[in-house]
């Protein structure tokens, strides 16, 4: 519950501090006194956004601080998950600096707005007049059913399965699209692959062919060179080999007189043998060389094929052509293999759909079980508030396809009169009827989910007289288990409060300020009397106020 609220330098508020009762707090004040300003400031510590316009004094920072007693609301896990210090008296603080910087704190630990908002939603539920419009919203109606049915764990499981199912659907669609495209491209891939495969490509073939072509085109030059080399080394007219033999013989003659001559003789002999081998090999090589126009044509044709394929595929080597051929082969295999992959994915999709269908049915069953509970509880409260002939009917429609919240659509139908069939709330409910209906729903929700503090911002709009008294009784009963801060213009409802807080404006040095105070018994009678009969206090109004407090 909210035990204390402090506000400084916010809109018309200079400095304000208020303590709240643990049960029912009645808040009253003239129109324009600043009740909405206080709610706006409270919204800051609940994670709402703010700007510099909230600063009353542009040179000072705005600070809003709320103290909450959270010991009975099982929030320890939240504090552990957010790495926050847990304290039974938890303080939420928000600061807006003159530079426009916003800072948020939970028990003096800095946090971002998301964390502040998440905790704020667990601590306070603010109901304003415009929230009555949510009664006609099917999402709100479904959430109401879910809260009463207690489906939190089931819907968590459902949403997990739903996400997996949708992801699987998306994956199947993507693979099918790829398969369709691959099928369209398959003929092209197959043609290109066949052309490259038929070329029987070898990685180093091009270099070898180019070298062979050089030899073939210069065959006569090569043959002539080999022959010429042999003749120069050993011919009848000039023979290098014969001259070296003569030199070797000369060394033989003197080797007995000079040891160096023997060494030279051996070396010359080796040279003769080596040159003789060269002459013999040159002759053999010369005989092998032939001018072969047919082979030249074959090599040229092969090289032209290789060059043509490289140019076609915009690559620079046979190795790249081989790589391209393998790539086409892989694409062909992939296109053919999509069929098996799609079958496997579709089998998984069917399995997920079955699991999701089972969970959706479980969810529907739980929701339907809550319908009579809601209808009975809301109608009973409406009867207490003077709507004795009212009827509530929840209509269920099974959706054909899965949705994020299940396969259920629920419509909350209402009728205030016995001679009219239940219909959509927005079509037949007046403002006062909507207010009472929303109060009955809030009263129901308190038993199905924890609402530490509920703020009613003129939920009694559109009602008066005896109905207001009955509505006040419902709010009073509500406050026995939930702290209520009830902003009201009706004395019948204000009188039900355990404490009465008055919001008022005051002037100081020509400046207007908003403040709030807790009324004592005499002040409270006077405030209620003004609410009953206006600013001019009469004995009748004072007596009526006293009677309201006694009831």
C-alpha positions as CSV (number, residue, x, y, z in Angstrom):
1,X,0.0,0.0,0.0
2,X,1.0,3.6,-0.5
3,X,1.8,5.0,3.0
4,X,3.3,8.4,2.1
5,X,3.6,10.7,-0.9
6,X,6.0,13.7,-1.2
7,X,6.0,16.1,-4.1
8,X,8.1,19.2,-4.6
9,X,8.3,21.7,-7.5
10,X,5.7,20.0,-9.7
11,X,3.3,22.2,-11.6
12,X,1.3,24.2,-9.0
13,X,2.8,22.2,-6.1
14,X,5.7,23.8,-4.3
15,X,6.0,21.4,-1.4
16,X,3.5,18.7,-0.4
17,X,3.4,15.7,1.8
18,X,0.5,13.4,2.5
19,X,0.1,10.2,4.6
20,X,-2.5,7.7,3.5
21,X,-4.7,5.3,5.5
22,X,-4.3,1.6,4.8
23,X,-8.0,1.3,3.9
24,X,-10.3,3.9,2.4
25,X,-9.0,7.4,1.7
26,X,-11.5,10.0,0.4
27,X,-10.1,12.8,-1.6
28,X,-12.2,15.8,-2.4
29,X,-11.7,19.3,-3.7
30,X,-13.2,21.9,-6.0
31,X,-12.9,21.5,-9.7
32,X,-9.5,22.9,-10.7
33,X,-8.1,22.6,-7.2
34,X,-5.3,20.3,-8.4
35,X,-6.4,16.7,-7.9
36,X,-5.3,15.8,-11.4
37,X,-1.9,17.5,-10.7
38,X,-1.3,15.2,-7.7
39,X,-2.2,12.2,-9.9
40,X,0.2,13.4,-12.5
41,X,3.0,13.7,-10.0
42,X,2.2,10.2,-8.7
43,X,2.4,9.0,-12.3
44,X,6.1,10.0,-12.4
45,X,7.0,7.4,-9.8
46,X,4.9,4.8,-11.7
47,X,7.2,5.3,-14.8
48,X,5.3,7.9,-16.8
49,X,7.3,10.2,-19.0
50,X,7.8,13.8,-18.1
51,X,9.3,17.0,-19.5
52,X,10.5,20.4,-18.3
53,X,7.0,21.8,-18.3
54,X,6.3,20.0,-15.0
55,X,8.8,22.2,-13.2
56,X,7.2,25.0,-11.3
57,X,10.5,26.7,-10.6
58,X,12.7,26.2,-13.7
59,X,15.9,26.6,-11.6
60,X,15.1,23.7,-9.2
61,X,14.6,20.0,-9.7
62,X,11.3,18.3,-9.3
63,X,11.2,15.4,-6.8
64,X,8.4,12.9,-6.3
65,X,8.8,10.2,-3.7
66,X,6.4,7.5,-2.6
67,X,6.7,5.1,0.3
68,X,5.0,1.7,-0.2
69,X,4.5,-1.1,2.4
70,X,5.1,-4.2,0.3
71,X,5.7,-6.9,2.9
72,X,2.5,-8.9,2.0
73,X,2.8,-8.8,-1.8
74,X,5.4,-11.4,-2.7
75,X,7.8,-9.0,-4.5
76,X,11.0,-10.5,-3.2
77,X,11.6,-12.3,-6.5
78,X,11.1,-9.1,-8.5
79,X,13.8,-7.4,-6.4
80,X,16.2,-10.3,-6.7
81,X,15.7,-10.4,-10.5
82,X,16.4,-6.7,-10.8
83,X,19.3,-6.8,-8.4
84,X,17.6,-4.4,-6.0
85,X,17.7,-4.2,-2.2
86,X,14.4,-5.4,-0.8
87,X,12.8,-3.4,2.0
88,X,9.3,-3.9,3.4
89,X,9.0,-0.1,3.3
90,X,10.1,0.5,-0.3
91,X,10.7,4.0,-1.6
92,X,10.2,4.9,-5.3
93,X,11.7,8.3,-6.2
94,X,11.8,10.3,-9.5
95,X,13.8,13.4,-10.1
96,X,13.5,15.8,-13.1
97,X,16.4,18.3,-13.3
98,X,16.2,21.8,-14.8
99,X,18.4,20.4,-17.7
100,X,15.6,18.0,-18.5
101,X,17.4,14.9,-17.2
102,X,15.2,12.3,-15.6
103,X,16.4,9.9,-12.9
104,X,14.6,7.1,-11.1
105,X,15.4,5.2,-7.9
106,X,14.0,2.3,-6.0
107,X,15.3,2.2,-2.5
108,X,18.1,4.7,-3.5
109,X,19.3,2.4,-6.3
110,X,19.2,4.0,-9.8
111,X,16.8,2.2,-12.2
112,X,15.5,2.8,-15.7
113,X,11.9,3.7,-16.4
114,X,11.0,0.2,-17.6
115,X,11.9,-1.3,-14.2
116,X,10.1,1.6,-12.3
117,X,7.0,1.1,-14.4
118,X,7.0,-2.7,-14.0
119,X,7.1,-2.3,-10.2
120,X,4.6,0.5,-10.3
121,X,2.1,-1.7,-12.1
122,X,2.4,-4.2,-9.2
123,X,1.8,-1.5,-6.6
124,X,-1.0,0.8,-7.9
125,X,-4.0,0.5,-10.2
126,X,-5.3,3.9,-11.3
127,X,-8.8,4.0,-12.5
128,X,-9.9,7.2,-14.2
129,X,-13.2,8.0,-16.0
130,X,-11.8,7.3,-19.5
131,X,-11.0,3.7,-18.3
132,X,-14.8,3.0,-18.3
133,X,-14.5,3.0,-22.1
134,X,-12.3,-0.1,-21.8
135,X,-15.4,-2.0,-20.8
136,X,-16.3,-2.2,-24.5
137,X,-12.8,-3.3,-25.4
138,X,-12.7,-7.1,-26.1
139,X,-9.0,-7.2,-25.0
140,X,-10.0,-5.8,-21.6
141,X,-12.9,-8.3,-21.4
142,X,-10.7,-11.2,-22.2
143,X,-8.2,-10.0,-19.6
144,X,-11.0,-9.9,-17.1
145,X,-12.0,-13.5,-17.9
146,X,-8.3,-14.6,-17.7
147,X,-7.8,-12.9,-14.3
148,X,-10.9,-14.6,-12.8
149,X,-10.1,-17.9,-14.4
150,X,-6.5,-17.9,-13.1
151,X,-4.9,-18.9,-16.4
152,X,-1.6,-17.2,-16.0
153,X,0.6,-20.4,-16.2
154,X,-1.6,-21.9,-19.0
155,X,-1.5,-18.8,-21.1
156,X,2.3,-18.5,-20.6
157,X,2.7,-22.0,-21.9
158,X,0.3,-21.2,-24.8
159,X,2.1,-18.0,-25.8
160,X,5.4,-20.0,-25.8
161,X,3.9,-22.7,-28.1
162,X,2.2,-20.0,-30.2
163,X,5.6,-18.2,-30.8
164,X,7.2,-21.5,-31.7
165,X,4.3,-22.4,-34.1
166,X,4.4,-19.0,-35.9
167,X,8.2,-19.3,-36.2
168,X,7.9,-22.8,-37.7
169,X,5.2,-21.5,-40.1
170,X,7.5,-18.7,-41.2
171,X,10.4,-21.2,-41.6
172,X,8.3,-23.5,-43.8
173,X,7.2,-20.6,-45.9
174,X,10.8,-19.4,-46.4
175,X,12.1,-22.9,-47.4
176,X,9.2,-23.3,-49.8
177,X,10.0,-20.0,-51.4
178,X,13.6,-21.0,-51.7
179,X,12.6,-24.3,-53.2
180,X,10.3,-22.7,-55.7
181,X,13.0,-20.3,-56.8
182,X,15.5,-23.2,-56.9
183,X,13.1,-25.2,-59.0
184,X,12.8,-22.3,-61.4
185,X,16.6,-22.0,-61.7
186,X,17.2,-25.7,-61.8
187,X,17.2,-25.9,-65.7
188,X,19.7,-23.1,-65.8
189,X,21.9,-24.6,-63.2
190,X,21.7,-28.0,-64.9
191,X,22.7,-26.6,-68.3
192,X,25.7,-24.7,-67.0
193,X,26.8,-27.7,-64.9
194,X,26.5,-30.1,-67.9
195,X,28.6,-27.7,-70.1
196,X,31.4,-27.5,-67.5
197,X,31.2,-31.2,-66.7
198,X,31.4,-32.2,-70.4
199,X,34.5,-30.0,-70.7
200,X,36.3,-32.5,-68.4
201,X,38.3,-29.8,-66.7
202,X,41.8,-30.4,-65.2
203,X,43.3,-27.9,-62.9
204,X,46.7,-27.4,-64.5
205,X,45.7,-28.4,-68.1
206,X,45.7,-24.9,-69.5
207,X,49.4,-24.3,-68.5
208,X,50.4,-27.6,-70.0
209,X,48.6,-27.0,-73.2
210,X,50.0,-23.5,-73.6
211,X,53.5,-25.0,-73.2
212,X,52.8,-27.8,-75.7
213,X,51.5,-25.3,-78.2
214,X,54.7,-23.3,-77.9
215,X,56.8,-26.4,-78.7
216,X,54.5,-27.4,-81.6
217,X,54.6,-24.0,-83.3
218,X,58.4,-23.8,-83.0
219,X,59.2,-27.4,-83.9
220,X,61.6,-26.6,-86.8
221,X,63.6,-24.1,-84.7
222,X,63.9,-26.6,-81.9
223,X,65.0,-29.4,-84.2
224,X,67.5,-27.2,-85.9
225,X,69.0,-26.0,-82.6
226,X,69.4,-29.6,-81.3
227,X,71.1,-30.7,-84.6
228,X,73.3,-27.6,-84.6
229,X,74.4,-28.2,-81.1
230,X,75.4,-31.8,-81.9
231,X,77.4,-30.8,-85.0
232,X,79.3,-28.0,-83.1
233,X,80.3,-30.5,-80.5
234,X,81.3,-33.4,-82.7
235,X,81.5,-32.9,-86.5
236,X,84.0,-34.0,-89.1
237,X,85.3,-30.5,-89.8
238,X,85.2,-29.0,-86.3
239,X,84.9,-31.3,-83.3
240,X,85.0,-30.0,-79.8
241,X,85.1,-33.5,-78.4
242,X,88.0,-34.5,-80.6
243,X,90.0,-31.4,-79.5
244,X,89.4,-32.3,-75.9
245,X,90.5,-35.8,-76.5
246,X,93.8,-34.5,-77.9
247,X,94.2,-32.3,-74.9
248,X,93.6,-35.3,-72.6
249,X,96.3,-37.3,-74.5
250,X,98.8,-34.4,-74.0
251,X,98.1,-34.5,-70.3
252,X,98.6,-38.3,-70.3
253,X,102.1,-37.9,-71.6
254,X,103.3,-35.8,-68.7
255,X,101.3,-37.1,-65.8
256,X,104.3,-39.2,-64.6
257,X,106.3,-36.0,-64.3
258,X,103.6,-33.7,-62.9
259,X,100.8,-34.9,-60.6
260,X,98.6,-32.0,-61.6
261,X,98.6,-33.2,-65.2
262,X,97.0,-36.5,-64.1
263,X,94.1,-34.6,-62.4
264,X,93.6,-32.5,-65.6
265,X,93.6,-35.7,-67.7
266,X,90.8,-37.2,-65.6
267,X,88.8,-34.1,-65.8
268,X,89.2,-33.8,-69.6
269,X,88.1,-37.5,-69.9
270,X,85.0,-36.8,-67.8
271,X,84.3,-33.8,-70.0
272,X,84.5,-35.9,-73.2
273,X,82.1,-38.4,-71.7
274,X,79.6,-35.7,-70.7
275,X,79.8,-33.9,-74.1
276,X,79.3,-37.2,-75.9
277,X,76.1,-37.8,-73.8
278,X,74.9,-34.3,-74.7
279,X,75.5,-35.0,-78.4
280,X,73.7,-38.3,-78.2
281,X,70.7,-36.8,-76.3
282,X,70.5,-33.8,-78.7
283,X,70.3,-36.2,-81.6
284,X,67.5,-38.2,-79.9
285,X,65.6,-35.0,-79.1
286,X,66.0,-33.7,-82.6
287,X,64.6,-37.0,-84.0
288,X,61.5,-36.7,-81.7
289,X,60.6,-33.2,-82.8
290,X,58.0,-33.3,-85.6
291,X,55.9,-30.5,-87.1
292,X,52.3,-31.8,-86.3
293,X,49.6,-29.4,-87.7
294,X,46.8,-31.8,-86.5
295,X,48.0,-31.6,-82.9
296,X,48.4,-27.9,-83.1
297,X,44.8,-27.6,-84.2
298,X,43.7,-29.9,-81.4
299,X,45.5,-27.9,-78.8
300,X,44.2,-24.6,-80.2
301,X,40.7,-26.0,-80.1
302,X,41.0,-27.1,-76.5
303,X,42.5,-23.8,-75.4
304,X,39.8,-21.9,-77.2
305,X,37.2,-23.9,-75.4
306,X,38.8,-23.2,-72.0
307,X,39.2,-19.4,-72.9
308,X,35.6,-19.3,-74.1
309,X,34.3,-20.8,-70.8
310,X,36.4,-18.4,-68.8
311,X,35.1,-15.5,-70.7
312,X,31.5,-16.7,-70.5
313,X,31.6,-17.1,-66.7
314,X,33.8,-14.0,-66.2
315,X,36.7,-15.9,-64.5
316,X,40.4,-16.1,-65.1
317,X,41.4,-19.7,-64.7
318,X,40.4,-23.3,-65.1
319,X,40.6,-23.7,-61.3
320,X,37.8,-21.1,-61.0
321,X,35.8,-22.9,-63.7
322,X,36.1,-26.1,-61.6
323,X,34.9,-24.2,-58.5
324,X,32.0,-22.8,-60.5
325,X,31.1,-26.3,-61.7
326,X,31.1,-27.6,-58.2
327,X,28.9,-24.7,-57.1
328,X,26.3,-25.5,-59.8
329,X,26.4,-29.1,-58.7
330,X,25.7,-28.1,-55.1
331,X,22.8,-25.9,-56.1
332,X,21.3,-28.7,-58.2
333,X,21.6,-31.1,-55.2
334,X,20.1,-28.5,-52.9
335,X,17.1,-27.8,-55.2
336,X,16.4,-31.6,-55.3
337,X,17.0,-31.9,-51.6
338,X,14.4,-29.2,-50.6
339,X,11.6,-31.7,-50.9
340,X,12.9,-33.8,-48.0
341,X,13.6,-30.7,-45.9
342,X,10.1,-29.3,-46.5
343,X,8.6,-32.7,-45.5
344,X,10.6,-32.8,-42.3
345,X,9.7,-29.2,-41.4
346,X,6.0,-29.7,-42.1
347,X,5.9,-32.8,-39.9
348,X,7.4,-30.6,-37.1
349,X,4.8,-27.9,-37.8
350,X,1.9,-30.5,-37.5
351,X,3.4,-31.6,-34.2
352,X,3.6,-28.0,-32.9
353,X,0.0,-27.3,-34.1
354,X,-1.3,-30.4,-32.2
355,X,0.4,-29.2,-29.0
356,X,-0.9,-25.7,-29.5
357,X,-4.4,-26.9,-30.2
358,X,-4.4,-29.0,-26.9
359,X,-3.2,-26.0,-24.9
360,X,-5.8,-23.7,-26.6
361,X,-8.6,-26.1,-25.6
362,X,-7.3,-26.2,-22.1
363,X,-7.3,-22.4,-22.1
364,X,-10.8,-22.2,-23.5
365,X,-12.2,-24.6,-20.9
366,X,-10.7,-22.6,-18.0
367,X,-12.1,-19.3,-19.5
368,X,-15.6,-20.7,-19.9
369,X,-15.5,-21.9,-16.3
370,X,-15.1,-18.3,-15.2
371,X,-18.1,-17.0,-17.1
372,X,-20.8,-17.9,-14.4
373,X,-18.5,-16.6,-11.7
374,X,-18.1,-13.2,-13.4
375,X,-21.8,-13.0,-14.3
376,X,-23.0,-13.8,-10.8
377,X,-20.5,-11.6,-8.9
378,X,-21.0,-8.5,-11.1
379,X,-24.8,-8.8,-11.1
380,X,-24.8,-9.1,-7.3
381,X,-22.8,-5.9,-6.9
382,X,-24.9,-4.1,-9.5
383,X,-28.1,-5.0,-7.5
384,X,-26.5,-3.6,-4.4
385,X,-26.0,-0.4,-6.3
386,X,-29.6,-0.2,-7.3
387,X,-29.5,-1.9,-10.7
388,X,-31.8,-4.7,-9.6
389,X,-32.9,-5.8,-13.1
390,X,-29.4,-5.8,-14.7
391,X,-28.1,-8.8,-16.5
392,X,-24.6,-9.7,-17.6
393,X,-23.9,-12.3,-20.3
394,X,-20.5,-13.4,-21.6
395,X,-20.7,-14.7,-25.2
396,X,-17.9,-17.0,-26.3
397,X,-16.8,-17.4,-30.0
398,X,-14.3,-20.0,-31.0
399,X,-11.9,-18.5,-33.5
400,X,-10.9,-20.5,-36.6
401,X,-7.2,-19.7,-36.4
402,X,-4.7,-19.3,-33.5
403,X,-4.1,-15.9,-32.1
404,X,-1.6,-14.5,-29.6
405,X,-4.2,-14.9,-26.7
406,X,-5.7,-18.2,-27.8
407,X,-8.6,-19.2,-30.0
408,X,-11.2,-17.4,-28.0
409,X,-13.2,-14.3,-28.5
410,X,-15.3,-13.1,-25.6
411,X,-18.0,-10.3,-25.6
412,X,-19.3,-8.9,-22.3
413,X,-23.0,-8.1,-23.0
414,X,-25.1,-5.9,-20.6
415,X,-28.7,-5.0,-20.0
416,X,-30.0,-2.7,-17.3
417,X,-33.7,-3.4,-18.0
418,X,-35.7,-6.6,-18.0
419,X,-37.4,-5.8,-21.3
420,X,-34.2,-5.5,-23.4
421,X,-31.8,-8.2,-24.4
422,X,-28.1,-7.9,-23.3
423,X,-26.1,-6.0,-25.9
424,X,-22.7,-4.4,-26.2
425,X,-22.0,-2.1,-23.3
426,X,-21.1,0.9,-25.4
427,X,-24.5,0.8,-27.2
428,X,-26.8,0.7,-24.2
429,X,-25.0,1.7,-20.9
430,X,-25.2,5.2,-19.6
431,X,-22.2,6.9,-17.9
432,X,-23.6,6.1,-14.5
433,X,-24.2,2.5,-15.4
434,X,-20.7,2.2,-16.8
435,X,-19.2,3.6,-13.5
436,X,-21.2,1.1,-11.4
437,X,-20.3,-1.8,-13.8
438,X,-16.6,-0.9,-13.7
439,X,-16.7,-0.8,-9.9
440,X,-18.3,-4.2,-9.8
441,X,-15.6,-5.6,-12.1
442,X,-12.8,-4.0,-10.0
443,X,-14.4,-5.4,-6.9
444,X,-14.4,-8.9,-8.5
445,X,-10.8,-8.5,-9.6
446,X,-9.5,-7.9,-6.1
447,X,-10.3,-11.5,-5.2
448,X,-8.5,-12.9,-8.3
449,X,-5.3,-10.8,-8.4
450,X,-3.3,-8.7,-5.9
451,X,-4.2,-5.0,-6.1
452,X,-2.2,-3.4,-3.2
453,X,-3.6,0.1,-4.0
454,X,-6.4,1.1,-6.2
455,X,-7.0,4.8,-7.1
456,X,-10.5,5.7,-8.2
457,X,-10.5,9.0,-10.1
458,X,-14.2,9.9,-10.0
459,X,-15.5,6.4,-10.7
460,X,-18.8,7.6,-9.3
461,X,-19.3,9.9,-12.3
462,X,-23.0,9.8,-13.4
463,X,-24.5,8.6,-10.2
464,X,-26.1,10.4,-7.2
465,X,-28.6,10.0,-4.3
466,X,-29.2,6.6,-2.9
467,X,-27.2,4.9,-5.7
468,X,-24.2,6.9,-4.5
469,X,-24.7,5.6,-1.0
470,X,-24.8,2.0,-2.2
471,X,-21.8,2.6,-4.4
472,X,-19.9,4.0,-1.4
473,X,-20.8,0.8,0.5
474,X,-19.2,-1.3,-2.2
475,X,-16.1,0.8,-2.2
476,X,-16.0,0.6,1.6
477,X,-16.2,-3.2,1.5
478,X,-13.5,-3.2,-1.2
479,X,-11.2,-1.2,1.0
480,X,-11.2,-3.9,3.7
481,X,-8.7,-6.0,1.6
482,X,-7.3,-3.3,-0.7
483,X,-6.1,0.2,0.0
484,X,-8.4,2.6,-1.9
485,X,-7.7,6.3,-2.7
486,X,-11.0,7.5,-3.9
487,X,-11.3,10.9,-5.6
488,X,-14.9,11.9,-5.5
489,X,-17.4,14.8,-5.8
490,X,-20.2,13.0,-4.0
491,X,-20.6,13.5,-0.2
492,X,-22.3,10.1,0.2
493,X,-19.2,8.4,-1.0
494,X,-16.7,10.8,0.5
495,X,-18.2,10.1,3.9
496,X,-17.3,6.4,3.7
497,X,-13.6,7.2,4.0
498,X,-11.5,6.2,7.0
499,X,-9.7,9.5,6.4
500,X,-10.7,12.6,4.4
501,X,-8.1,14.4,2.4
502,X,-8.9,17.8,0.9
503,X,-7.1,19.2,-2.2
504,X,-7.1,23.0,-2.2
505,X,-5.5,26.0,-3.8
506,X,-3.9,28.9,-2.0
507,X,-2.1,32.1,-2.8
508,X,1.2,33.4,-1.4
509,X,2.9,36.5,-2.6
510,X,0.7,36.6,-5.7
511,X,1.5,33.0,-6.7
512,X,-1.0,30.1,-6.7
513,X,-0.2,26.8,-5.1
514,X,-1.9,23.4,-4.8
515,X,-1.8,21.5,-1.5
516,X,-3.6,18.8,0.4
517,X,-4.4,18.2,4.0
518,X,-6.2,15.7,6.2
519,X,-9.3,17.0,7.7
520,X,-10.2,16.7,11.3
521,X,-13.7,15.7,12.4
522,X,-15.1,19.3,12.4
523,X,-13.4,20.2,9.1
524,X,-14.7,17.0,7.6
525,X,-18.3,17.8,8.6
526,X,-17.9,21.3,7.1
527,X,-16.4,19.9,3.8
528,X,-19.2,17.4,3.5
529,X,-21.9,20.1,4.2
530,X,-20.4,22.2,1.4
531,X,-20.6,19.2,-0.9
532,X,-24.2,18.7,0.1
533,X,-25.5,22.3,0.0
534,X,-22.9,24.5,-1.5
535,X,-20.5,27.1,0.0
536,X,-23.2,28.7,2.2
537,X,-23.4,26.4,5.2
538,X,-26.9,25.8,6.5
539,X,-28.1,23.8,9.5
540,X,-29.7,21.3,7.2
541,X,-26.5,20.7,5.3
542,X,-24.5,20.4,8.5
543,X,-27.0,17.9,9.8
544,X,-27.0,15.9,6.6
545,X,-23.1,15.8,6.7
546,X,-23.2,14.5,10.2
547,X,-25.7,11.8,9.3
548,X,-23.6,10.7,6.4
549,X,-20.6,10.2,8.7
550,X,-22.7,8.2,11.1
551,X,-24.0,5.8,8.4
